[in-house]
Amino acid sequence: MKTIRTVFYALLFCPILCFAQSESLSTDSEEAAILAVITEQTRAYFERDFDAWVNSHVQAEYYREYKYWDGWQEKVRTVNGWNTVLEAKKSRFDPSKPKNIWNSAKYERSDINIRISASGDMAWVTYQQAARNPDTKELVGASYETRVMEKHDGQWKIAYLGYHYLPKEEN
């Protein structure tokens, strides 16, 4: 009788435990896929890989970028719509443009917070990012970053890109 009861409880709870485990594995793989897109977008941008950079974004008129950097005269830049983004970024991918320390920096992310919608086709991500000189490990810059992601044809894409670069501390 005890064996039958044990088998009964095992059969009863196994699907629940298996579903919870598969849900966790699914979430982990989705989060890894989202972070891979963010990493690839950053790499493509700074290495001037235009095709890879374009492929990491939603190419629609609802695409947005809202950005802050103390080094800009206007401090805040907004770009609305994919065609406007392409126009604004054209010069960024010019291979003859001189490279700077940002192009070779190593980007580290911390304090990553990912939330995926119940439908599984939208997510938002916040994180802190530090850019470091690969030779000296000196901090080039730090920022707070936000991404809104959408799933298109099974692939995560960036629909909103926002960042706030932090002023560099004076020594």
N, C-alpha and C positions, 0 to 999 in steps of 0.2 A: 504494500500500500504506500509506503514511504517513497519507494522508487517511482511509482506512478505519479505521485504528487510532485516530486522533483522534476520529472519529465514534463508534466503539465505546466508548471511555473516557468520552466526553461522555454517551452514553446510559446507561452504567453508573452514573456518579456523579451525574447530574442528579437522579434521584429522591431520593437521599440528601441532597443539598444542599437541594433544595426542601422536603423533610420537615423538616429542621433549621430552615430559615428559617420555615416555617409554624408549627412548634412554638414558636419564639421569639415570633412575632407573636401567637399564641394566648395565650401566657403574659403578654405585655405587655398585651393587651386585658383579660385576667382580672384582672391586678393593678390596672389602671386602674378597672375596675368595682368592685373591692373598696374601693379608696381613695375612690371616689365615694360609696359607701354610708357609709363612716366620716365623710366630710365632711358628707353630708346629715344623718346622725344628730346630729352635733355642732351643725350649724346649727339643726335642728328643735328640739333640746333647749333651746338658749339663746334662740331666738326664739319659744318656746312654741307650736310648730306640732305639736299632738298627733298628728294623723293621719299626718303624714310621719315623726314619731318612732316611732310604733307600727309603721309599715310597714318600718322598717329593722331590726326584730328578729324572731327566731324566737319565735313565740308558743306556747311549749310549757312543760310543767312542768320540763323539764330545763334551761331557761334559767337562767343564773347571773350575778350581779354581785358581785365582791369588790373593795372599795375602801378606800383609806387616805387620810386627810387629817388633818394635825396640828390643824386647827381644830375638829374634832369632839371632843366630850368623850370618846367611846369610841374614837376614833382609827380603828378599823376597822369598816366596815359590810359585811354580807353580806346578799344578797337571793337567795333560792332559789325558782324557779318564776315563770312569767310572771304569773299572777294576783296573786302577792305583789308583784311589781314594779309592776304597775298600781296597786295599792292604795297603795304607798309613794310613787308619783310623782304621784298625783292633785293634790295641792296645788301641785306644781311648775308645772303648766300653767294655773293660775288666772290669767286675764287681769287681774284686779284687783290681783294681788300686785305690789308695787313692783319695778321693775327695778333692777339694780345694774351695776357695771362689767363683770361677767362676761357679761352679756347683750349688750353691744355690743363686746366684745373681738374682736380678729382672731386666729384660731387658726392657728399655723404648725407644721408637722410636719417632723421631721428624723430621721435615722438609722432610716429605714423598712426593716423586714425582713419580707418576705412569703414564706410557704412554702405552696404549694398541694399537696394530696394527689395521688398518682398517678391516683386515680379522678376527680379534678377537681371533687369536690363538697364539699370541706372545705378550709379554710385557716386558718392562724394568722398574726397580724400583731403585731409589736411596733414601737413608735416612741416618740420623745420629742415632747412637745407643749409649745408656749409660747403663752400667751395674752397679747396686748399691747393696751394702750390704743390705739385707732385714731388718736387725736389727738396724744398725746405719744410714742407708741411705747414707753412705759414697760412693763416686764414686770409683768403682773398676777399671773401664776402659771405654774409649769412642772410637768410631770408625765411619768412613764413610763407608757405605755399598752399594754395587751394586748387583742386581740380574737381570738376564735375565730369563724370564719365558716362558714356552711353555705349550700349552694346549694339553693333551693326553687323549683320551677317556673321554673328558668332565672335566678333572681335571687339574688344574694348577700344574706344576712341575718346579723345578729349573734346568736350563740348564747351567747357569754360576753363580758362587758365587765369589764375590770379596770383600775384605775389606782392610782398612788401619787403623790399630789401632794407636791411637794418643799417643805420649809419655805422661806419667803421670806427671803432674806438681809437682815439689818439693815444699814443704812448707817451 
